[in-house]
Amino acid sequence: FLHDSWVVYLDSDNPKKRYQNRRVMMKLNFPINIALSLPDVILFSEREAHLVVVEAVTTTGPVNPIRLEQLQKLTKGPRKLGYKVSYISAFPSRAIFRKFVEDIVWRSSVWIEKEPNNIVHFESIGEDNGQTF
């Protein structure tokens, strides 16, 4: 779903193993303060001008209304620069997805590890929210 992407940020339980591509973060006008509540993964495709923010449900839960608001504040800089931003909850399986489906916020998407070539979009009909792929 995202071609020629770079890893901008990759979280880890071990702070020494966290990865930040500071050069790309600065280009995207992204805060570099790691004390912020950052998502698990941030990907960027320059060709598509698309930033993808991923939350692994097994670590932080899905993107819910409160988390979406936090992530939108975090991605304010890239959005001001005109980049498309998508918010994705990543699940290991449909069984785990079913446990959290009611918590997932509209204007976000779901990726399931056991079905990696598919994305589920939670979109409001008739709403031009700029969050579609």
Disulfide bonds with the S-S distance in Angstrom:
none
